[in-house]
Amino acid sequence: MSLITFVTVAHGMPDSLRTCLSSLIEQTERDIDVIVVDNTPIMEVAVRNKELCLMDQRIRYEWVADRTNISYQNFRHKHCLYTATEIGVSLATGDWLCFPNQDSYYVPVFADRILSIATRDSLEFVYCNLVLGTPYQHYRPLDCQPCCRAIDKTNFIMKREWFTGFQHKWAHYDIADGLMVDDLVARGIQHGKINEYLVVHN
């Protein structure tokens, strides 16, 4: 059992995945584990992703391309990505969940800071601000709020028992993330914010 489980879906781009995993294993909070759910149908890329997961014993690797009924043409189809994330959660053991994208970067104190707020205020869902990358590497700060179009699944943690899957599988993933958060707030999850920029979503 770990304190927090990071569930990330890989769908190609091993170089981006390397940056994300490096930022996770360098967290000052050591009681974590990482589940990489590989949704890549190309065997050569999957092999590279699996090798990356050997960088730390806290990283677990699961290749699910054959379990999400995907082909080379549709491996980024919205339902496959959501299904892969849900498979990752089913393997999680941490009390808390976080959902990095494979191109996310977390500052080393992310887990420490956000978990301390959760413990201090008895919260079940905690989020922070993030820096959002746009095409051509333009970055902008995003002052996040717990509602649709104002939050990203990369920059919050939630108690594992509150996750019931993605009920809204939109083509635009940020909308689906926000709708999931809308549902959590409507169900009465105790939420709060740490007003710091702790995540970069490239």
C-alpha positions in Angstrom: 0.0 0.0 0.0 1.2 3.5 -0.8 0.0 6.9 0.3 -0.7 8.1 -3.3 -0.9 6.3 -6.6 -0.2 8.2 -9.8 -2.0 6.6 -12.8 -0.8 7.7 -16.2 -1.7 6.4 -19.6 1.1 6.1 -22.2 0.2 6.3 -25.9 3.5 6.7 -27.6 6.1 9.5 -27.1 8.5 7.7 -24.7 10.6 10.9 -24.3 7.6 12.7 -22.8 6.9 9.8 -20.6 10.5 9.8 -19.3 10.1 13.4 -18.2 6.9 12.7 -16.4 8.2 9.6 -14.6 11.4 11.3 -13.6 9.4 14.1 -11.9 7.3 11.6 -10.0 10.1 9.5 -8.7 11.9 12.6 -7.5 9.0 13.6 -5.3 10.1 14.5 -1.8 7.1 12.4 -0.5 8.5 8.9 -1.0 5.4 6.9 -0.1 4.1 6.8 -3.7 3.6 4.4 -6.5 3.1 4.9 -10.2 1.0 2.8 -12.6 1.8 3.3 -16.3 -1.0 1.9 -18.4 0.4 1.6 -21.8 -2.3 2.1 -24.5 0.3 1.9 -27.4 -0.5 -0.6 -30.0 3.0 -0.4 -31.6 5.1 -3.1 -30.0 8.4 -1.3 -30.5 7.1 1.8 -28.7 5.6 -0.3 -25.9 8.9 -2.0 -25.3 10.6 1.4 -24.9 7.9 2.5 -22.5 8.3 -0.7 -20.5 12.0 -0.2 -20.3 11.4 3.4 -18.9 9.4 1.9 -16.1 12.4 0.0 -14.8 14.0 3.3 -13.6 12.3 2.8 -10.2 10.8 -0.1 -8.3 7.8 2.0 -7.4 6.7 2.1 -11.1 4.4 -0.7 -12.3 3.7 -1.3 -16.0 0.6 -2.6 -17.6 0.2 -3.0 -21.4 -3.5 -2.9 -22.3 -3.7 -2.2 -26.0 -5.1 -5.7 -26.5 -7.7 -5.1 -23.8 -9.2 -1.8 -25.1 -9.9 -3.1 -28.6 -7.7 -0.6 -30.4 -5.9 -0.5 -33.7 -3.1 1.7 -35.0 -5.7 4.0 -36.5 -7.8 4.6 -33.4 -5.4 4.1 -30.4 -6.0 7.6 -29.2 -9.8 7.2 -29.4 -11.4 8.8 -26.4 -13.0 5.7 -25.0 -9.7 3.8 -25.1 -7.9 6.5 -23.1 -10.7 6.6 -20.5 -10.8 2.8 -20.3 -7.1 2.6 -19.9 -7.3 5.1 -17.0 -10.0 3.1 -15.3 -7.9 -0.1 -15.7 -5.1 1.8 -13.9 -7.3 2.8 -11.1 -8.4 -0.8 -10.6 -4.8 -1.7 -10.0 -4.1 1.2 -7.6 -3.4 0.6 -3.9 -2.8 4.2 -2.7 -5.3 6.0 -0.4 -5.1 8.9 -2.9 -5.2 9.0 -6.7 -3.5 11.5 -9.1 -3.8 11.3 -12.9 -0.7 12.6 -14.7 -0.7 12.9 -18.5 2.4 11.4 -20.0 3.7 14.9 -20.8 3.1 16.3 -17.3 5.8 17.6 -15.1 5.4 17.8 -11.3 7.6 20.0 -9.1 9.3 17.8 -6.4 7.2 19.1 -3.5 3.8 18.5 -5.3 2.8 15.4 -3.3 4.1 16.8 0.0 2.4 20.1 -0.3 -1.0 18.9 -1.6 -1.2 16.0 0.9 -0.4 18.3 3.8 -3.4 20.5 2.9 -5.6 17.4 2.6 -4.5 16.2 6.0 -4.7 19.6 7.7 -8.2 20.4 6.5 -9.6 16.8 6.4 -10.3 17.1 2.6 -11.0 14.3 0.1 -10.2 16.3 -3.1 -7.4 18.9 -3.3 -6.1 20.8 -6.4 -3.5 23.3 -7.2 -2.9 25.8 -10.0 -0.9 24.7 -13.1 1.0 26.0 -16.0 -0.6 24.9 -19.2 1.4 24.4 -22.4 -0.1 25.3 -25.7 1.1 24.6 -29.3 4.6 26.0 -30.2 5.6 25.8 -26.5 3.7 28.9 -25.3 2.9 28.6 -21.6 0.2 30.3 -19.5 -0.6 30.1 -15.9 -4.1 28.6 -15.1 -5.8 29.7 -11.9 -7.9 26.5 -11.5 -11.3 26.1 -10.0 -13.2 22.9 -9.3 -15.6 23.1 -12.2 -15.7 22.2 -15.9 -13.2 23.9 -18.2 -11.4 25.3 -15.1 -9.5 22.2 -13.9 -7.4 19.5 -15.4 -7.1 15.9 -14.1 -3.3 16.3 -13.8 -3.4 18.9 -11.0 -5.6 17.3 -8.3 -5.6 14.4 -5.9 -8.7 12.6 -4.7 -9.5 9.8 -2.3 -9.6 6.5 -4.2 -13.0 5.5 -3.0 -14.6 8.5 -4.7 -13.5 7.5 -8.2 -16.3 5.7 -10.0 -14.9 6.2 -13.6 -15.5 8.7 -16.3 -19.3 9.0 -16.8 -18.8 11.5 -19.6 -16.4 10.3 -22.3 -16.1 13.5 -24.4 -13.7 13.8 -27.3 -12.2 16.8 -25.5 -10.5 15.3 -22.5 -10.5 18.6 -20.5 -14.3 18.7 -20.7 -14.6 15.2 -19.4 -12.2 15.9 -16.6 -14.2 18.9 -15.6 -17.5 17.1 -15.7 -16.1 14.4 -13.5 -15.1 17.1 -11.0 -18.5 18.7 -11.3 -20.1 15.4 -10.4 -17.7 15.0 -7.4 -18.6 18.4 -6.0 -22.3 17.7 -6.6 -21.9 14.5 -4.6 -20.5 16.4 -1.7 -16.8 15.7 -1.8 -14.9 17.8 0.7 -12.5 19.9 -1.5 -9.9 22.6 -1.2 -7.1 24.3 -3.0 -3.4 25.0 -2.5 -2.8 28.3 -4.3 0.5 27.3 -5.8 1.7 26.3 -9.3 2.9 22.8 -8.8 2.2 21.1 -12.2 3.2 21.9 -15.8 0.9 20.2 -18.4 2.9 20.3 -21.6 
